[in-house]
Structure formats: structure tokens, C-alpha cells
Amino acid sequence: MFPLRDTITYHGSTIATIGLIVLNGLAYFYQLSLGIAAQSTIFNTFGFTPLYFFQDPSGEFWTIFTSMFVHGSFVHLLGNVWFLWVFGPAIEGRLGFFKFMFLYFASGIAAALLQGFSFPETTIPMVGASGAISGLLGAYLILFPRARVLTIIPPFFFFFFWLPVPIYLGYWILLQFFYAFADVSGIAWWAHIGGFFLGLVMIFFMRPKRNYRADPFWECWRDYC
């Protein structure tokens, strides 16, 4: 299910969200500038590799952060930053810049560690921002449980569905568990799960007690206060 937008119309500042999108984009185009032959070296150098991490945690810890800005393809990058753009602004508007960034990177760390503990002996590097973004999805579920997401559901590409957030994100996380236990390779499913649940828990301690400002002209604006 591909999200197009949500029903939260007031976001406030989106400096962190836009900044992360730009940084991910710049990092990817820098990868491309080094040439196709260098991509494998980039993945091995800046990706998070569980075996190397557990052999030398202090020396490899930095790769948890660098791996969040390395992507395997343009489609990989586009999918991640699109989810960040759809769900990030509302969370940033609620938390503010610093809490948002803390949640993002803490979720990325949790994602890498759970993936690492799940496959401690693998030498396949993990790359991408999806673990950190998964943490934002967990936070979004708690902050905006009555919001809805405009969604395209393949193969119905010409039909749009407004799905309640609990249904959309509930289906999404169940899908991660399904693929993880089915051992579908190629994607770090446990990283998605780790990031999601850390965001789900952390937001209970991070969310402000004030009500969220909503657009009074939106049909269901009272749902989001």
C-alpha cells in the first residue's frame, strides 16, 4: 500500500524533515558520482554489517549512522524519503526539531541492533533510512490515531482509498512480521520492526501534553486535537 498524503493539514516547521530528505538525496547522488564499480565498497564501508559490528562494537558503531544515508538504488531512496515526507511533517510539528531528530536516530539505532541480533553472523551490509523512518511510523500511530492516509493499493492503481491510520500502519507492521518470519531476503525486515516499536514506545515519553493545532476547515479537524 503506497501512501500519498495524510489528513493532518497543519504541520508547523518541517526543517528536520526536509533536511533529512536533502541529506539522503545528496548522499545518494554522491554515491553515484563515485561510479558503479565503487558501490560495493561504499556498502561495505558505510553500511552496517552485523558480524563486523559484534567483533568490534566500538570501532563499528559509527556505521549505524552512516548506513542510514546509504541506499541501494534510486527506487530504494525514493520509497524511503516519500514515507518520510508523508508522515514526518506532522510528527515534527508535534515534537519540534530536536525531539524529532532524537526519535529518528534512536529508531535507526534500534533498527540496526535488532537486525544485527537477528543475523549476528551475516556479512551482508544493511543500508537505508527505513529503520529510522519506521520509528516515525510507530510514533505517528500513537500521536494521530484518528488520522487517515490516502492510499493506492495495487493492483488498483487508479483507485484511491482513505484508510484509518490504525488499519494502514497495523497492516504495514503485520506485513513486516510476515516477511521476517517467512525469511524473505533482500530487505531488513527486523530493522523495520525494531524501529517501529522503539518509536511506538518512545513517543509516550516524548509527546507534549498540549493539544495539536489543527485546521478548523478540515472536515474532521476535531479528531486530531
C-alpha positions in Angstrom: 0.0 0.0 0.0 1.5 3.3 -1.1 0.7 6.4 0.9 0.0 9.7 -0.9 -0.8 12.0 2.0 -2.5 12.2 5.4 -5.3 14.3 6.8 -3.1 16.4 9.1 -3.2 19.8 7.5 -1.1 21.8 10.0 2.5 20.9 10.3 4.4 23.8 11.6 8.2 23.7 10.9 9.4 21.0 8.6 13.1 21.9 8.8 14.2 18.5 10.1 12.0 16.5 7.7 13.2 18.4 4.6 16.8 18.4 5.9 16.8 14.6 6.2 15.3 14.3 2.7 18.0 16.6 1.3 20.8 14.8 3.1 19.7 11.4 1.9 19.4 12.7 -1.6 22.8 14.3 -1.5 24.4 11.2 -0.1 22.9 9.1 -2.8 24.0 11.3 -5.6 27.5 11.4 -4.1 27.4 7.6 -4.3 26.5 7.8 -8.0 29.3 10.2 -8.6 31.8 7.6 -7.5 30.7 5.2 -10.2 29.1 1.8 -10.3 32.3 0.0 -9.5 32.6 1.8 -6.2 29.1 0.9 -4.9 30.1 -2.4 -3.4 33.0 -0.6 -1.5 30.6 2.1 -0.3 28.1 -0.5 1.1 30.9 -2.4 2.9 32.5 0.7 4.3 29.4 2.7 5.3 26.8 0.0 5.7 26.0 -1.7 9.0 27.4 -5.2 8.9 26.4 -7.3 12.0 29.4 -9.6 12.0 31.9 -6.7 11.9 29.9 -4.8 14.5 29.8 -7.6 17.1 33.5 -8.2 16.5 34.4 -4.6 17.2 31.3 -2.7 18.5 33.2 0.5 19.4 35.0 0.6 16.1 31.9 -0.1 14.0 29.3 1.8 15.9 29.6 4.8 13.6 28.3 2.6 10.7 24.9 2.6 12.3 24.6 6.3 11.5 26.3 6.2 8.1 24.2 3.3 7.0 21.0 5.5 7.3 22.2 7.7 4.5 23.3 5.0 2.0 20.8 3.5 -0.4 21.0 0.6 -2.8 19.1 2.2 -5.6 17.1 5.3 -6.6 13.8 3.4 -6.0 15.1 2.5 -2.5 15.9 6.1 -1.8 12.6 7.4 -3.3 10.5 5.0 -1.3 12.1 5.9 2.0 12.1 9.7 1.6 8.5 9.6 0.3 7.3 7.9 3.6 9.4 10.4 5.5 7.6 13.3 3.6 4.1 11.9 4.1 4.5 11.0 7.9 7.4 13.2 9.1 5.9 16.8 9.0 3.1 16.1 11.4 5.4 14.4 13.9 7.9 17.2 13.6 5.2 19.7 14.1 4.1 18.0 17.3 7.6 17.3 18.7 9.7 20.1 17.4 13.1 19.8 15.7 15.3 18.3 18.4 12.9 15.7 19.7 12.1 14.7 16.2 15.7 14.2 15.3 16.4 12.3 18.5 13.4 10.0 17.8 14.6 9.5 14.2 18.2 8.5 15.0 17.2 6.5 18.1 14.9 4.5 16.0 17.6 4.0 13.4 19.9 2.6 16.1 17.2 0.2 17.4 16.5 -0.9 13.9 20.2 -1.8 13.2 20.7 -3.5 16.5 17.6 -5.7 16.2 18.6 -6.6 12.6 22.1 -7.4 13.9 20.9 -9.6 16.8 18.6 -11.4 14.3 21.5 -12.2 12.0 24.7 -11.8 14.0 27.0 -13.7 11.6 25.9 -12.1 8.4 28.4 -10.1 6.3 25.7 -8.5 4.2 25.7 -4.8 5.0 22.4 -3.1 5.9 21.8 0.3 4.3 18.9 2.7 4.1 16.8 5.0 6.2 13.8 2.7 6.5 14.6 1.6 10.1 14.7 5.2 11.3 11.5 6.1 9.3 9.8 3.0 10.8 10.2 4.6 14.2 8.4 7.7 12.9 5.5 5.4 11.8 5.3 3.9 15.3 5.2 7.4 16.8 2.6 8.5 14.2 0.2 5.7 15.2 0.2 7.0 18.8 0.1 10.7 18.1 -2.6 10.6 15.3 -4.7 7.5 15.7 -7.7 9.2 14.2 -6.0 10.5 11.1 -6.4 8.8 7.7 -4.0 8.0 4.9 -4.8 8.4 1.2 -3.5 5.2 -0.3 -3.0 3.4 -3.5 -3.5 -0.4 -3.2 -2.0 -2.4 -6.0 -3.3 -3.6 -8.5 -5.9 -0.8 -8.2 -3.6 2.0 -9.3 -6.4 4.2 -10.5 -8.4 4.0 -7.2 -7.6 5.9 -4.1 -8.6 4.8 -0.6 -8.7 6.8 2.7 -7.6 4.3 5.3 -7.6 5.0 9.0 -4.1 5.1 10.4 -4.5 2.1 12.7 -5.6 0.0 9.7 -2.9 1.3 7.4 0.0 1.0 9.9 -1.4 -2.1 11.5 -1.4 -3.9 8.2 2.1 -2.5 7.5 3.7 -3.8 10.6 2.0 -7.2 10.3 3.4 -7.4 6.8 6.9 -6.8 8.2 6.5 -9.7 10.7 5.1 -11.9 7.9 8.1 -11.3 5.6 10.6 -11.5 8.5 9.3 -14.9 9.7 9.0 -16.1 6.1 12.7 -15.3 5.8 12.2 -13.2 2.6 15.7 -12.0 1.8 16.9 -8.7 0.4 15.2 -6.4 2.9 16.0 -5.8 6.6 12.5 -6.7 7.9 13.7 -6.9 11.5 15.1 -3.4 11.2 11.7 -2.1 10.3 10.2 -3.9 13.3 12.8 -2.7 15.7 12.5 0.9 14.6 8.7 0.8 14.6 8.4 -0.5 18.2 11.0 1.8 19.6 9.1 4.8 18.1 5.9 3.3 19.5 7.3 3.2 23.0 9.4 6.4 23.0 6.6 8.6 21.8 4.7 8.0 25.1 7.6 9.8 26.9 8.3 12.4 24.3 4.9 13.7 23.2 3.9 17.1 24.6 0.8 17.4 26.7 -0.5 20.4 24.7 -3.2 19.8 22.1 -2.1 19.7 18.5 -3.2 22.6 16.4 -5.5 21.5 13.6 -7.0 23.2 10.6 -10.6 24.1 11.5 -11.7 24.0 7.9 -10.8 20.3 7.6 -13.9 18.1 7.8 -12.8 16.1 10.8 -10.4 18.5 12.5 -11.6 17.8 16.0 -10.3 14.2 15.7 -6.7 15.4 15.7 -6.7 17.6 18.8 
